[in-house]
Amino acid sequence: MDDGDVITMSKRGQWVNRVVGGEELSQSFRSRDEAVDAGRSLAAQLGSRHVVVESEETGVITDEEVDDGT
């Protein structure tokens, strides 16, 4: 993958668009379809490729626990 390419994938129960080399542009979505449409549009704006990594939706959003030392 090259900088600016958009990768749509499932991550901990959400669908995300990750921009290679531009993490500040990354976004998360509730559904695959939303993420794919937004990823395609973002890649077109950036003049880059859009890749969808297929996986089954679990229907569950899980948050990683954060150890804040308390």
All heavy atoms as TSV, in Angstrom:
chain	resi	resn	atom	element	x	y	z
A	1	MET	N	N	0.840	-1.183	0.000
A	1	MET	CA	C	0.000	0.000	0.000
A	1	MET	C	C	0.887	1.249	0.000
A	1	MET	O	O	1.925	1.281	0.624
A	1	MET	CB	C	-0.900	0.026	1.226
A	1	MET	CG	C	-1.803	-1.173	1.465
A	1	MET	SD	S	-3.101	-1.579	0.279
A	1	MET	CE	C	-3.852	-0.079	-0.145
A	2	ASP	N	N	0.396	2.248	-0.685
A	2	ASP	CA	C	1.130	3.504	-0.781
A	2	ASP	C	C	0.486	4.555	0.125
A	2	ASP	O	O	-0.693	4.456	0.473
A	2	ASP	CB	C	1.097	4.024	-2.222
A	2	ASP	CG	C	1.810	3.087	-3.184
A	2	ASP	OD1	O	2.847	2.524	-2.804
A	2	ASP	OD2	O	1.308	2.927	-4.317
A	3	ASP	N	N	1.252	5.572	0.501
A	3	ASP	CA	C	0.692	6.671	1.289
A	3	ASP	C	C	-0.514	7.248	0.563
A	3	ASP	O	O	-0.482	7.455	-0.652
A	3	ASP	CB	C	1.731	7.777	1.502
A	3	ASP	CG	C	2.704	7.463	2.635
A	3	ASP	OD1	O	2.523	6.428	3.307
A	3	ASP	OD2	O	3.636	8.254	2.844
A	4	GLY	N	N	-1.578	7.480	1.313
A	4	GLY	CA	C	-2.797	8.044	0.752
A	4	GLY	C	C	-3.831	7.003	0.377
A	4	GLY	O	O	-5.001	7.336	0.213
A	5	ASP	N	N	-3.417	5.732	0.235
A	5	ASP	CA	C	-4.382	4.681	-0.074
A	5	ASP	C	C	-5.351	4.508	1.090
A	5	ASP	O	O	-4.974	4.668	2.259
A	5	ASP	CB	C	-3.676	3.359	-0.360
A	5	ASP	CG	C	-2.993	3.344	-1.716
A	5	ASP	OD1	O	-3.237	4.267	-2.520
A	5	ASP	OD2	O	-2.226	2.402	-1.968
A	6	VAL	N	N	-6.595	4.189	0.779
A	6	VAL	CA	C	-7.646	4.035	1.787
A	6	VAL	C	C	-7.979	2.553	1.922
A	6	VAL	O	O	-8.266	1.885	0.933
A	6	VAL	CB	C	-8.912	4.826	1.404
A	6	VAL	CG1	C	-9.998	4.663	2.457
A	6	VAL	CG2	C	-8.580	6.304	1.204
A	7	ILE	N	N	-7.920	2.049	3.164
A	7	ILE	CA	C	-8.230	0.654	3.440
A	7	ILE	C	C	-9.489	0.614	4.301
A	7	ILE	O	O	-9.533	1.212	5.379
A	7	ILE	CB	C	-7.084	-0.031	4.198
A	7	ILE	CG1	C	-5.778	0.111	3.437
A	7	ILE	CG2	C	-7.422	-1.496	4.458
A	7	ILE	CD1	C	-4.563	-0.272	4.236
A	8	THR	N	N	-10.520	-0.081	3.833
A	8	THR	CA	C	-11.751	-0.272	4.596
A	8	THR	C	C	-11.701	-1.668	5.191
A	8	THR	O	O	-11.487	-2.643	4.474
A	8	THR	CB	C	-12.991	-0.127	3.697
A	8	THR	OG1	O	-12.996	1.181	3.117
A	8	THR	CG2	C	-14.277	-0.328	4.481
A	9	MET	N	N	-11.858	-1.758	6.533
A	9	MET	CA	C	-11.771	-3.053	7.202
A	9	MET	C	C	-12.572	-3.049	8.496
A	9	MET	O	O	-12.908	-1.987	9.028
A	9	MET	CB	C	-10.325	-3.393	7.503
A	9	MET	CG	C	-9.679	-2.467	8.514
A	9	MET	SD	S	-7.943	-2.832	8.700
A	9	MET	CE	C	-7.289	-1.189	8.829
A	10	SER	N	N	-12.872	-4.237	8.965
A	10	SER	CA	C	-13.549	-4.390	10.244
A	10	SER	C	C	-12.505	-4.344	11.352
A	10	SER	O	O	-11.438	-4.961	11.241
A	10	SER	CB	C	-14.290	-5.730	10.286
A	10	SER	OG	O	-14.928	-5.892	11.532
A	11	LYS	N	N	-12.816	-3.589	12.403
A	11	LYS	CA	C	-11.878	-3.473	13.519
A	11	LYS	C	C	-12.676	-3.413	14.813
A	11	LYS	O	O	-13.418	-2.459	15.047
A	11	LYS	CB	C	-11.030	-2.212	13.363
A	11	LYS	CG	C	-9.981	-2.044	14.425
A	11	LYS	CD	C	-9.122	-0.836	14.137
A	11	LYS	CE	C	-8.045	-0.682	15.189
A	11	LYS	NZ	N	-7.242	0.501	14.935
A	12	ARG	N	N	-12.582	-4.470	15.609
A	12	ARG	CA	C	-13.263	-4.556	16.908
A	12	ARG	C	C	-14.754	-4.272	16.781
A	12	ARG	O	O	-15.330	-3.566	17.592
A	12	ARG	CB	C	-12.604	-3.624	17.920
A	12	ARG	CG	C	-11.201	-4.034	18.298
A	12	ARG	CD	C	-10.635	-3.253	19.464
A	12	ARG	NE	N	-10.897	-1.844	19.472
A	12	ARG	CZ	C	-10.081	-0.907	19.016
A	12	ARG	NH1	N	-8.936	-1.243	18.491
A	12	ARG	NH2	N	-10.399	0.354	19.080
A	13	GLY	N	N	-15.377	-4.791	15.733
A	13	GLY	CA	C	-16.822	-4.672	15.585
A	13	GLY	C	C	-17.306	-3.441	14.851
A	13	GLY	O	O	-18.491	-3.289	14.620
A	14	GLN	N	N	-16.411	-2.550	14.484
A	14	GLN	CA	C	-16.773	-1.378	13.681
A	14	GLN	C	C	-16.079	-1.502	12.336
A	14	GLN	O	O	-15.086	-2.205	12.197
A	14	GLN	CB	C	-16.287	-0.082	14.334
A	14	GLN	CG	C	-17.020	0.314	15.566
A	14	GLN	CD	C	-16.524	1.669	16.057
A	14	GLN	OE1	O	-15.337	1.935	16.080
A	14	GLN	NE2	N	-17.454	2.508	16.454
A	15	TRP	N	N	-16.591	-0.805	11.353
A	15	TRP	CA	C	-15.911	-0.715	10.065
A	15	TRP	C	C	-15.159	0.597	10.036
A	15	TRP	O	O	-15.696	1.641	10.428
A	15	TRP	CB	C	-16.907	-0.808	8.919
A	15	TRP	CG	C	-17.307	-2.227	8.702
A	15	TRP	CD1	C	-18.336	-2.888	9.305
A	15	TRP	CD2	C	-16.657	-3.171	7.870
A	15	TRP	NE1	N	-18.363	-4.185	8.886
A	15	TRP	CE2	C	-17.346	-4.388	8.002
A	15	TRP	CE3	C	-15.555	-3.119	7.021
A	15	TRP	CZ2	C	-16.975	-5.537	7.313
A	15	TRP	CZ3	C	-15.190	-4.259	6.318
A	15	TRP	CH2	C	-15.895	-5.446	6.473
A	16	VAL	N	N	-13.899	0.551	9.635
A	16	VAL	CA	C	-13.065	1.751	9.624
A	16	VAL	C	C	-12.449	1.963	8.251
A	16	VAL	O	O	-12.217	1.008	7.509
A	16	VAL	CB	C	-11.939	1.682	10.689
A	16	VAL	CG1	C	-12.511	1.603	12.079
A	16	VAL	CG2	C	-10.993	0.543	10.434
A	17	ASN	N	N	-12.203	3.219	7.942
A	17	ASN	CA	C	-11.419	3.606	6.780
A	17	ASN	C	C	-10.111	4.137	7.318
A	17	ASN	O	O	-10.090	5.136	8.049
A	17	ASN	CB	C	-12.131	4.678	5.950
A	17	ASN	CG	C	-13.280	4.098	5.178
A	17	ASN	OD1	O	-13.244	2.953	4.759
A	17	ASN	ND2	N	-14.318	4.879	4.983
A	18	ARG	N	N	-9.030	3.453	6.986
A	18	ARG	CA	C	-7.693	3.840	7.425
A	18	ARG	C	C	-6.957	4.402	6.219
A	18	ARG	O	O	-6.948	3.782	5.153
A	18	ARG	CB	C	-6.967	2.610	7.956
A	18	ARG	CG	C	-5.580	2.872	8.450
A	18	ARG	CD	C	-4.984	1.564	8.995
A	18	ARG	NE	N	-3.558	1.634	9.101
A	18	ARG	CZ	C	-2.688	1.425	8.112
A	18	ARG	NH1	N	-3.120	1.145	6.921
A	18	ARG	NH2	N	-1.400	1.508	8.308
A	19	VAL	N	N	-6.365	5.562	6.396
A	19	VAL	CA	C	-5.597	6.196	5.322
A	19	VAL	C	C	-4.117	5.966	5.618
A	19	VAL	O	O	-3.605	6.407	6.652
A	19	VAL	CB	C	-5.907	7.702	5.215
A	19	VAL	CG1	C	-5.083	8.337	4.097
A	19	VAL	CG2	C	-7.399	7.933	4.990
A	20	VAL	N	N	-3.450	5.252	4.727
A	20	VAL	CA	C	-2.033	4.954	4.911
A	20	VAL	C	C	-1.243	6.263	4.911
A	20	VAL	O	O	-1.360	7.068	3.990
A	20	VAL	CB	C	-1.521	4.018	3.783
A	20	VAL	CG1	C	-0.020	3.770	3.932
A	20	VAL	CG2	C	-2.300	2.718	3.778
A	21	GLY	N	N	-0.488	6.488	5.998
A	21	GLY	CA	C	0.324	7.696	6.112
A	21	GLY	C	C	-0.462	8.942	6.461
A	21	GLY	O	O	0.086	10.031	6.505
A	22	GLY	N	N	-1.751	8.819	6.714
A	22	GLY	CA	C	-2.593	9.969	7.047
A	22	GLY	C	C	-3.648	9.574	8.067
A	22	GLY	O	O	-4.840	9.712	7.812
A	23	GLU	N	N	-3.189	9.040	9.189
A	23	GLU	CA	C	-4.104	8.511	10.208
A	23	GLU	C	C	-5.132	9.538	10.676
A	23	GLU	O	O	-6.230	9.171	11.092
A	23	GLU	CB	C	-3.328	7.962	11.406
A	23	GLU	CG	C	-2.444	6.776	11.062
A	23	GLU	CD	C	-3.214	5.602	10.474
A	23	GLU	OE1	O	-4.333	5.328	10.934
A	23	GLU	OE2	O	-2.679	4.972	9.550
A	24	GLU	N	N	-4.810	10.824	10.578
A	24	GLU	CA	C	-5.756	11.860	11.008
A	24	GLU	C	C	-7.002	11.897	10.119
A	24	GLU	O	O	-8.035	12.445	10.511
A	24	GLU	CB	C	-5.089	13.248	11.055
A	24	GLU	CG	C	-4.728	13.831	9.709
A	24	GLU	CD	C	-3.421	13.301	9.104
A	24	GLU	OE1	O	-2.747	12.458	9.732
A	24	GLU	OE2	O	-3.085	13.758	7.998
A	25	LEU	N	N	-6.933	11.295	8.938
A	25	LEU	CA	C	-8.076	11.252	8.019
A	25	LEU	C	C	-8.935	9.999	8.220
A	25	LEU	O	O	-9.980	9.858	7.598
A	25	LEU	CB	C	-7.585	11.285	6.568
A	25	LEU	CG	C	-6.820	12.536	6.152
A	25	LEU	CD1	C	-6.261	12.365	4.744
A	25	LEU	CD2	C	-7.710	13.765	6.235
A	26	SER	N	N	-8.492	9.082	9.080
A	26	SER	CA	C	-9.206	7.832	9.297
A	26	SER	C	C	-10.538	8.083	9.993
A	26	SER	O	O	-10.671	9.018	10.773
A	26	SER	CB	C	-8.347	6.883	10.125
A	26	SER	OG	O	-7.150	6.582	9.440
A	27	GLN	N	N	-11.535	7.216	9.680
A	27	GLN	CA	C	-12.880	7.356	10.239
A	27	GLN	C	C	-13.441	5.983	10.560
A	27	GLN	O	O	-13.018	4.982	9.987
A	27	GLN	CB	C	-13.814	8.020	9.230
A	27	GLN	CG	C	-13.405	9.413	8.815
A	27	GLN	CD	C	-14.305	9.935	7.718
A	27	GLN	OE1	O	-14.555	9.263	6.735
A	27	GLN	NE2	N	-14.811	11.138	7.903
A	28	SER	N	N	-14.448	5.938	11.460
A	28	SER	CA	C	-15.118	4.674	11.749
A	28	SER	C	C	-16.613	4.800	11.457
A	28	SER	O	O	-17.178	5.895	11.498
A	28	SER	CB	C	-14.892	4.258	13.203
A	28	SER	OG	O	-15.442	5.201	14.085
A	29	PHE	N	N	-17.230	3.654	11.157
A	29	PHE	CA	C	-18.627	3.606	10.749
A	29	PHE	C	C	-19.315	2.408	11.391
A	29	PHE	O	O	-18.668	1.432	11.744
A	29	PHE	CB	C	-18.727	3.491	9.217
A	29	PHE	CG	C	-18.094	4.638	8.500
A	29	PHE	CD1	C	-16.742	4.629	8.208
A	29	PHE	CD2	C	-18.841	5.742	8.147
A	29	PHE	CE1	C	-16.135	5.698	7.568
A	29	PHE	CE2	C	-18.253	6.822	7.499
A	29	PHE	CZ	C	-16.903	6.801	7.216
A	30	ARG	N	N	-20.637	2.467	11.491
A	30	ARG	CA	C	-21.402	1.365	12.067
A	30	ARG	C	C	-21.607	0.220	11.093
A	30	ARG	O	O	-21.737	-0.917	11.498
A	30	ARG	CB	C	-22.760	1.852	12.546
A	30	ARG	CG	C	-22.647	2.755	13.734
A	30	ARG	CD	C	-24.001	3.196	14.182
A	30	ARG	NE	N	-23.844	4.135	15.268
A	30	ARG	CZ	C	-24.520	4.078	16.384
A	30	ARG	NH1	N	-25.438	3.163	16.556
A	30	ARG	NH2	N	-24.312	4.949	17.332
A	31	SER	N	N	-21.646	0.516	9.792
A	31	SER	CA	C	-21.914	-0.548	8.826
A	31	SER	C	C	-20.838	-0.598	7.747
A	31	SER	O	O	-20.167	0.398	7.453
A	31	SER	CB	C	-23.277	-0.347	8.166
A	31	SER	OG	O	-23.224	0.680	7.200
A	32	ARG	N	N	-20.713	-1.769	7.156
A	32	ARG	CA	C	-19.771	-1.983	6.068
A	32	ARG	C	C	-20.113	-1.088	4.888
A	32	ARG	O	O	-19.226	-0.459	4.293
A	32	ARG	CB	C	-19.797	-3.455	5.643
A	32	ARG	CG	C	-18.889	-3.758	4.472
A	32	ARG	CD	C	-19.151	-5.149	3.909
A	32	ARG	NE	N	-18.294	-5.446	2.780
A	32	ARG	CZ	C	-18.475	-4.998	1.540
A	32	ARG	NH1	N	-19.516	-4.223	1.256
A	32	ARG	NH2	N	-17.639	-5.307	0.575
A	33	ASP	N	N	-21.398	-1.039	4.529
A	33	ASP	CA	C	-21.805	-0.257	3.359
A	33	ASP	C	C	-21.453	1.217	3.507
A	33	ASP	O	O	-20.972	1.849	2.554
A	33	ASP	CB	C	-23.299	-0.418	3.100
A	33	ASP	CG	C	-23.655	-1.811	2.604
A	33	ASP	OD1	O	-22.753	-2.542	2.133
A	33	ASP	OD2	O	-24.831	-2.184	2.705
A	34	GLU	N	N	-21.708	1.785	4.694
A	34	GLU	CA	C	-21.346	3.183	4.961
A	34	GLU	C	C	-19.854	3.397	4.765
A	34	GLU	O	O	-19.423	4.367	4.144
A	34	GLU	CB	C	-21.675	3.552	6.414
A	34	GLU	CG	C	-23.013	4.118	6.692
A	34	GLU	CD	C	-23.088	4.536	8.147
A	34	GLU	OE1	O	-22.893	3.701	9.034
A	34	GLU	OE2	O	-23.339	5.734	8.375
A	35	ALA	N	N	-19.059	2.494	5.348
A	35	ALA	CA	C	-17.604	2.623	5.292
A	35	ALA	C	C	-17.091	2.496	3.859
A	35	ALA	O	O	-16.219	3.255	3.445
A	35	ALA	CB	C	-16.950	1.579	6.195
A	36	VAL	N	N	-17.632	1.537	3.104
A	36	VAL	CA	C	-17.184	1.340	1.724
A	36	VAL	C	C	-17.504	2.569	0.876
A	36	VAL	O	O	-16.649	3.051	0.113
A	36	VAL	CB	C	-17.805	0.064	1.120
A	36	VAL	CG1	C	-17.568	-0.005	-0.381
A	36	VAL	CG2	C	-17.245	-1.177	1.809
A	37	ASP	N	N	-18.713	3.104	1.005
A	37	ASP	CA	C	-19.081	4.303	0.236
A	37	ASP	C	C	-18.175	5.478	0.587
A	37	ASP	O	O	-17.675	6.181	-0.301
A	37	ASP	CB	C	-20.544	4.685	0.495
A	37	ASP	CG	C	-21.533	3.728	-0.149
A	37	ASP	OD1	O	-21.121	2.931	-1.024
A	37	ASP	OD2	O	-22.717	3.767	0.241
A	38	ALA	N	N	-17.961	5.697	1.888
A	38	ALA	CA	C	-17.116	6.810	2.326
A	38	ALA	C	C	-15.664	6.586	1.912
A	38	ALA	O	O	-14.968	7.530	1.513
A	38	ALA	CB	C	-17.220	6.988	3.837
A	39	GLY	N	N	-15.185	5.350	1.999
A	39	GLY	CA	C	-13.811	5.037	1.607
A	39	GLY	C	C	-13.575	5.267	0.128
A	39	GLY	O	O	-12.546	5.809	-0.278
A	40	ARG	N	N	-14.535	4.859	-0.681
A	40	ARG	CA	C	-14.443	5.059	-2.138
A	40	ARG	C	C	-14.378	6.557	-2.447
A	40	ARG	O	O	-13.570	7.011	-3.267
A	40	ARG	CB	C	-15.647	4.414	-2.819
A	40	ARG	CG	C	-15.589	4.420	-4.322
A	40	ARG	CD	C	-16.798	3.754	-4.951
A	40	ARG	NE	N	-16.949	2.375	-4.525
A	40	ARG	CZ	C	-18.041	1.879	-3.929
A	40	ARG	NH1	N	-19.085	2.636	-3.701
A	40	ARG	NH2	N	-18.091	0.610	-3.575
A	41	SER	N	N	-15.241	7.321	-1.787
A	41	SER	CA	C	-15.285	8.764	-2.005
A	41	SER	C	C	-13.980	9.435	-1.558
A	41	SER	O	O	-13.437	10.298	-2.263
A	41	SER	CB	C	-16.479	9.360	-1.256
A	41	SER	OG	O	-16.501	10.757	-1.357
A	42	LEU	N	N	-13.484	9.038	-0.389
A	42	LEU	CA	C	-12.250	9.625	0.129
A	42	LEU	C	C	-11.070	9.308	-0.789
A	42	LEU	O	O	-10.253	10.183	-1.085
A	42	LEU	CB	C	-11.976	9.119	1.551
A	42	LEU	CG	C	-10.730	9.657	2.235
A	42	LEU	CD1	C	-10.730	11.189	2.292
A	42	LEU	CD2	C	-10.604	9.065	3.638
A	43	ALA	N	N	-10.977	8.074	-1.262
A	43	ALA	CA	C	-9.892	7.699	-2.170
A	43	ALA	C	C	-9.963	8.518	-3.462
A	43	ALA	O	O	-8.928	8.944	-3.987
A	43	ALA	CB	C	-9.953	6.205	-2.475
A	44	ALA	N	N	-11.172	8.757	-3.964
A	44	ALA	CA	C	-11.329	9.572	-5.172
A	44	ALA	C	C	-10.847	10.998	-4.918
A	44	ALA	O	O	-10.162	11.589	-5.766
A	44	ALA	CB	C	-12.789	9.568	-5.625
A	45	GLN	N	N	-11.170	11.546	-3.749
A	45	GLN	CA	C	-10.733	12.906	-3.403
A	45	GLN	C	C	-9.214	12.987	-3.299
A	45	GLN	O	O	-8.612	13.981	-3.685
A	45	GLN	CB	C	-11.338	13.352	-2.075
A	45	GLN	CG	C	-12.804	13.626	-2.107
A	45	GLN	CD	C	-13.361	13.917	-0.712
A	45	GLN	OE1	O	-12.612	14.003	0.262
A	45	GLN	NE2	N	-14.667	14.051	-0.626
A	46	LEU	N	N	-8.607	11.910	-2.748
A	46	LEU	CA	C	-7.157	11.888	-2.552
A	46	LEU	C	C	-6.402	11.444	-3.802
A	46	LEU	O	O	-5.171	11.526	-3.852
A	46	LEU	CB	C	-6.804	10.945	-1.392
A	46	LEU	CG	C	-7.341	11.321	-0.013
A	46	LEU	CD1	C	-7.050	10.209	0.988
A	46	LEU	CD2	C	-6.745	12.649	0.459
A	47	GLY	N	N	-7.138	10.939	-4.803
A	47	GLY	CA	C	-6.493	10.428	-6.005
A	47	GLY	C	C	-5.700	9.160	-5.725
A	47	GLY	O	O	-4.631	8.948	-6.296
A	48	SER	N	N	-6.246	8.326	-4.841
A	48	SER	CA	C	-5.533	7.113	-4.442
A	48	SER	C	C	-6.405	5.878	-4.632
A	48	SER	O	O	-7.531	5.958	-5.115
A	48	SER	CB	C	-5.103	7.239	-2.974
A	48	SER	OG	O	-6.249	7.358	-2.136
A	49	ARG	N	N	-5.875	4.727	-4.233
A	49	ARG	CA	C	-6.611	3.467	-4.340
A	49	ARG	C	C	-7.481	3.241	-3.119
A	49	ARG	O	O	-7.175	3.730	-2.028
A	49	ARG	CB	C	-5.633	2.290	-4.439
A	49	ARG	CG	C	-4.837	2.258	-5.705
A	49	ARG	CD	C	-4.017	1.002	-5.817
A	49	ARG	NE	N	-3.108	0.885	-4.675
A	49	ARG	CZ	C	-2.521	-0.243	-4.307
A	49	ARG	NH1	N	-2.738	-1.357	-4.964
A	49	ARG	NH2	N	-1.703	-0.269	-3.282
A	50	HIS	N	N	-8.548	2.458	-3.312
A	50	HIS	CA	C	-9.425	2.042	-2.220
A	50	HIS	C	C	-9.452	0.528	-2.195
A	50	HIS	O	O	-9.739	-0.101	-3.213
A	50	HIS	CB	C	-10.842	2.600	-2.410
A	50	HIS	CG	C	-11.786	2.173	-1.350
A	50	HIS	ND1	N	-13.035	1.650	-1.641
A	50	HIS	CD2	C	-11.674	2.156	-0.009
A	50	HIS	CE1	C	-13.649	1.369	-0.504
A	50	HIS	NE2	N	-12.835	1.652	0.492
A	51	VAL	N	N	-9.131	-0.062	-1.043
A	51	VAL	CA	C	-9.098	-1.509	-0.885
A	51	VAL	C	C	-10.034	-1.883	0.262
A	51	VAL	O	O	-9.987	-1.264	1.328
A	51	VAL	CB	C	-7.663	-2.000	-0.564
A	51	VAL	CG1	C	-7.645	-3.493	-0.297
A	51	VAL	CG2	C	-6.715	-1.636	-1.687
A	52	VAL	N	N	-10.888	-2.883	0.032
A	52	VAL	CA	C	-11.781	-3.374	1.079
A	52	VAL	C	C	-11.264	-4.729	1.537
A	52	VAL	O	O	-11.098	-5.642	0.730
A	52	VAL	CB	C	-13.233	-3.513	0.575
A	52	VAL	CG1	C	-14.133	-4.048	1.677
A	52	VAL	CG2	C	-13.745	-2.175	0.067
A	53	VAL	N	N	-10.995	-4.847	2.838
A	53	VAL	CA	C	-10.578	-6.111	3.435
A	53	VAL	C	C	-11.844	-6.773	3.960
A	53	VAL	O	O	-12.472	-6.267	4.899
A	53	VAL	CB	C	-9.560	-5.891	4.574
A	53	VAL	CG1	C	-9.201	-7.222	5.226
A	53	VAL	CG2	C	-8.329	-5.175	4.055
A	54	GLU	N	N	-12.250	-7.870	3.333
A	54	GLU	CA	C	-13.503	-8.539	3.682
A	54	GLU	C	C	-13.388	-9.313	4.992
A	54	GLU	O	O	-12.361	-9.943	5.256
A	54	GLU	CB	C	-13.930	-9.488	2.564
A	54	GLU	CG	C	-14.261	-8.793	1.263
A	54	GLU	CD	C	-15.440	-7.838	1.349
A	54	GLU	OE1	O	-16.267	-7.941	2.267
A	54	GLU	OE2	O	-15.540	-6.974	0.472
A	55	SER	N	N	-14.427	-9.232	5.818
A	55	SER	CA	C	-14.553	-10.031	7.036
A	55	SER	C	C	-16.006	-9.981	7.454
A	55	SER	O	O	-16.754	-9.091	7.056
A	55	SER	CB	C	-13.637	-9.519	8.140
A	55	SER	OG	O	-14.028	-8.237	8.566
A	56	GLU	N	N	-16.400	-10.948	8.264
A	56	GLU	CA	C	-17.781	-10.989	8.722
A	56	GLU	C	C	-18.015	-9.945	9.801
A	56	GLU	O	O	-17.168	-9.735	10.660
A	56	GLU	CB	C	-18.110	-12.367	9.301
A	56	GLU	CG	C	-18.241	-13.430	8.258
A	56	GLU	CD	C	-18.746	-14.729	8.858
A	56	GLU	OE1	O	-19.612	-14.672	9.759
A	56	GLU	OE2	O	-18.268	-15.771	8.436
A	57	GLU	N	N	-19.200	-9.323	9.751
A	57	GLU	CA	C	-19.579	-8.395	10.809
A	57	GLU	C	C	-20.004	-9.203	12.016
A	57	GLU	O	O	-20.763	-10.162	11.899
A	57	GLU	CB	C	-20.739	-7.510	10.362
A	57	GLU	CG	C	-20.365	-6.550	9.261
A	57	GLU	CD	C	-21.477	-5.578	8.970
A	57	GLU	OE1	O	-21.897	-4.862	9.899
A	57	GLU	OE2	O	-21.915	-5.545	7.828
A	58	THR	N	N	-19.524	-8.812	13.191
A	58	THR	CA	C	-19.894	-9.523	14.404
A	58	THR	C	C	-21.133	-8.928	15.049
A	58	THR	O	O	-21.785	-9.581	15.849
A	58	THR	CB	C	-18.742	-9.487	15.434
A	58	THR	OG1	O	-18.513	-8.118	15.806
A	58	THR	CG2	C	-17.480	-10.090	14.857
A	59	GLY	N	N	-21.425	-7.657	14.750
A	59	GLY	CA	C	-22.564	-6.998	15.372
A	59	GLY	C	C	-22.260	-6.490	16.765
A	59	GLY	O	O	-23.123	-5.961	17.451
A	60	VAL	N	N	-21.015	-6.650	17.208
A	60	VAL	CA	C	-20.628	-6.245	18.555
A	60	VAL	C	C	-19.472	-5.266	18.462
A	60	VAL	O	O	-18.488	-5.525	17.781
A	60	VAL	CB	C	-20.190	-7.466	19.394
A	60	VAL	CG1	C	-19.733	-7.030	20.776
A	60	VAL	CG2	C	-21.314	-8.473	19.491
A	61	ILE	N	N	-19.609	-4.154	19.132
A	61	ILE	CA	C	-18.521	-3.186	19.198
A	61	ILE	C	C	-17.845	-3.361	20.548
A	61	ILE	O	O	-18.480	-3.284	21.589
A	61	ILE	CB	C	-19.030	-1.741	19.048
A	61	ILE	CG1	C	-19.645	-1.566	17.669
A	61	ILE	CG2	C	-17.903	-0.740	19.276
A	61	ILE	CD1	C	-20.306	-0.227	17.462
A	62	THR	N	N	-16.557	-3.633	20.513
A	62	THR	CA	C	-15.812	-3.819	21.753
A	62	THR	C	C	-14.758	-2.744	21.864
A	62	THR	O	O	-14.087	-2.403	20.898
A	62	THR	CB	C	-15.140	-5.201	21.793
A	62	THR	OG1	O	-14.313	-5.330	20.634
A	62	THR	CG2	C	-16.164	-6.307	21.806
A	63	ASP	N	N	-14.622	-2.201	23.044
A	63	ASP	CA	C	-13.600	-1.204	23.312
A	63	ASP	C	C	-12.472	-1.864	24.073
A	63	ASP	O	O	-12.704	-2.677	24.966
A	63	ASP	CB	C	-14.155	-0.052	24.156
A	63	ASP	CG	C	-15.204	0.747	23.414
A	63	ASP	OD1	O	-15.052	0.910	22.193
A	63	ASP	OD2	O	-16.167	1.192	24.051
A	64	GLU	N	N	-11.252	-1.512	23.728
A	64	GLU	CA	C	-10.126	-2.010	24.482
A	64	GLU	C	C	-10.090	-1.304	25.823
A	64	GLU	O	O	-10.351	-0.109	25.924
A	64	GLU	CB	C	-8.814	-1.725	23.729
A	64	GLU	CG	C	-8.694	-2.511	22.457
A	64	GLU	CD	C	-7.383	-2.203	21.756
A	64	GLU	OE1	O	-6.494	-1.578	22.360
A	64	GLU	OE2	O	-7.269	-2.589	20.594
A	65	GLU	N	N	-9.750	-2.058	26.865
A	65	GLU	CA	C	-9.633	-1.442	28.179
A	65	GLU	C	C	-8.340	-0.640	28.220
A	65	GLU	O	O	-7.316	-1.051	27.692
A	65	GLU	CB	C	-9.621	-2.507	29.267
A	65	GLU	CG	C	-10.972	-3.168	29.435
A	65	GLU	CD	C	-10.996	-4.101	30.631
A	65	GLU	OE1	O	-10.253	-3.853	31.587
A	65	GLU	OE2	O	-11.766	-5.059	30.582
A	66	VAL	N	N	-8.414	0.508	28.832
A	66	VAL	CA	C	-7.251	1.366	28.942
A	66	VAL	C	C	-6.779	1.348	30.394
A	66	VAL	O	O	-7.549	1.619	31.314
A	66	VAL	CB	C	-7.586	2.821	28.527
A	66	VAL	CG1	C	-6.384	3.718	28.718
A	66	VAL	CG2	C	-8.096	2.848	27.104
A	67	ASP	N	N	-5.508	1.013	30.607
A	67	ASP	CA	C	-4.932	1.011	31.937
A	67	ASP	C	C	-4.374	2.400	32.203
A	67	ASP	O	O	-3.364	2.785	31.641
A	67	ASP	CB	C	-3.823	-0.038	32.025
A	67	ASP	CG	C	-3.208	-0.128	33.407
A	67	ASP	OD1	O	-3.725	0.534	34.343
A	67	ASP	OD2	O	-2.225	-0.854	33.561
A	68	ASP	N	N	-5.100	3.161	33.033
A	68	ASP	CA	C	-4.669	4.527	33.313
A	68	ASP	C	C	-3.821	4.625	34.569
A	68	ASP	O	O	-3.524	5.713	35.059
A	68	ASP	CB	C	-5.872	5.479	33.395
A	68	ASP	CG	C	-6.839	5.106	34.515
A	68	ASP	OD1	O	-6.550	4.171	35.285
A	68	ASP	OD2	O	-7.891	5.767	34.612
A	69	GLY	N	N	-3.452	3.461	35.153
A	69	GLY	CA	C	-2.566	3.453	36.298
A	69	GLY	C	C	-3.234	3.730	37.627
A	69	GLY	O	O	-2.563	3.872	38.642
A	70	THR	N	N	-4.568	3.824	37.661
A	70	THR	CA	C	-5.242	4.101	38.938
A	70	THR	C	C	-5.829	2.862	39.531
A	70	THR	O	O	-6.036	1.864	38.929
A	70	THR	CB	C	-6.374	5.126	38.766
A	70	THR	OG1	O	-7.314	4.660	37.818
A	70	THR	CG2	C	-5.807	6.452	38.360
